[in-house]
């Protein structure tokens, strides 16, 4: 006798939830995806404000983000992104000609050697010190609990990395990927980032970005892919709690009379999880608070003319960090929309829009000569106060895996223990891991129910 299809509920429609729902549906489950917002995509979305269509935050990915790139192919969005054929980062410095960090075809870790030899932000001695530290970082095991407990800042100091080297290299690359200043990061997490992106494969750090607004990239395509896979998507569904039913799976309470499921994937921000799960699901629910929170602030500056002549650039010796040309698809008909992404933005998250404008419009003019005579037509601010967890020393030990204390109840999200920092790649990887847990338990539960009925 053939058993019924296992029933799986996925709570949360970000990239982790989308991935888990697709995996479960393609694994033969009857899937219901529940999302409180009127769209899918989680934090990687766009919206309309003051006549402009803007992204909530500027998300880039790397060539080594294989799981995220595969998801884009799966939902049919891979044609709406750009991936550099070879890493090339314009570096803007006030009062100096732009520099570039670009790779050659040499194997890792030599792919940046020619670019670093010409890099004007480092002295000759500084370049030697950075090279030695990079080589030493290859011996740090990201899975070593001792390395996780150590500060990356302490490690940098022990390896003769001073203000010059930190500003020119470690902060330039580490801050946007870790979303904290490198001095505050766990050595293990920082080692993972630099080893994965720069020290193992020469092409790993080639940068990709969306050609279109993020909701066009994730929301509609995901809904179509889920429908094609046979999954049901319920938007505007606010979930109150997940209830364990002894011997009968779970009840997801919130929408109408609730949803019965053999297994549940909870793919929500860490701050919302503990209050949603049944008692016993987490050994220490309070541990999730130790993940902390780190903000990201984005500034959207509409100029009356083109001021940035690159798709993106990074700034050094400036309060500006990364800046992007987001004119296409924004609704700006004349001029240019420049988006400034500020990671680890504790100070900026507390500033009002006027203070941010007073600080950053002059800073942009110092970096972009064409901006000095340009008129700022609109200046908009978006804030994510809890954009990511804080990957400080010891945090890896409190990042849970997909498995909870209850078979069939799985966790997903960029904050779970994927090894990666809180990125789109981490979110997608977590969705795959949670789906494997949920499918195994749901199939067993569905088979047991059928056997009892028989």
C-alpha positions, 0 to 999 in steps of 0.5 A: 500500500502506498503511503500518503504524501508527507505534509511539511509547513515552511514558516518564513518566505526568505531565501532560506524558506524558499529553498527549503520549500522547493527542496521539500516539494521536489522531494515529494512532500505536500508543502505549504509556505507561510509568509507574513509579508505580502511578498517573498524574498525576506530581507533581499527585497525592493519597494517604492518610496517617494516615487522611486523603486529602491532595494532595502539593501545592496546585496552582492554575491561571489562566484564561490556562492554556489548554493545561491547561484544555483537557487537563481538558476532554479527559479529562472533569475540567473539572467538578471544578475551580472557576474564579473569574469574576473575580480575588479574592484574600483577603490576610491580615496579622497584626494587621490586617483582611484585605485583598483584591486583586480586578479590575474589568472595566477592560482590562489593566493597569488591572484592579487599579487600584481594588484597589491604590488601597485596598491597605493594605500599600502607602503612597501613594508605594509604590503609585505606585512599583509602578505605574511598575515594572509599566508598565516591565515591559511593555517587557521582552522575555521572549525577550531573552537579555540579560533572561534573564541579568539578575536580577529583583532587580537590575531591581526595585532599579533601578526603586525597588522597596524592601522594602515593594513587594517584600513587598506585590506582587512576592513575593506573586505571584512566589514561588508562580509562580516557586518562588524569591524574586523577587530570585533569578529571571531578569528574563526569566522574571519578566517573562513571569509578570507580563506574561502574568498581569497586564499583557496580558489583564484576566482572565488571572489569574483563579484556578482550583483542584480541587474534588476530590483531585488524583488524582481529577482527573488519574489515573482520568480520564486512564487512561480517556481514554487507553484510549478513544484506544487507548493502552496504559498500563503502570503500575509499569514501571521504565525503565532506558534508551532505546537507539537502534537504527540504522535501526530506531528505539528500544528502551525497556529495562526492562519484560520484553523491552523495547518497540520504538518508531519514536519515544520521548517521554521525559517525566521530571524533568530529574534522571532524563533524562541517565542514560536517554538514548542517547549523542548525544541531548543536546549537553551532558548536564551542562547539565541540572544547571544547571537547579538544584532548588527545593523546595516544602513543604506543611503539612496542618493538621487543626483541630477546627473551621472556622478559614479561611472562604475557599476559599484566601487568601494571607498577607503579613508572615508565614512562611505563604504560601498557604493552602487549605481542603482539607476536602472529600474529605480524610476530615475529618468534623469540623472543617477541613483547612487546607493551607499551601503554601510555595514556594521553601522551602529553609529549611523543607525542612530542618526536621523536622515538630516544628520546622515545627509550632512555627513555623507553628501560631502563625503561622496563629493570627496570621492566623486569629482562629478558630484561636486557640482551635482544637485541632490534631488532626493536623499532616502535612508533605509535601516535594518537594525537587526540585519545580521547576527554579530559574528564575535568571539564564541558566537559559532558555539551558539549558532544552532544547526537545522536539527532541534530537540524534536524530530521533524522540527527544523531551523533555517536562516542565515544565522544558523550554523552553516559556517558562513557569515550571515549572507544570502549564501548562508541562507540558501545553504541553511534551507537545504539542510533544514529540508533534509531534516524535515523530509526524513521525519515527514516521510517517516511520519506519513508512512507510520500514519498509513501503516496504522490506518492499514 
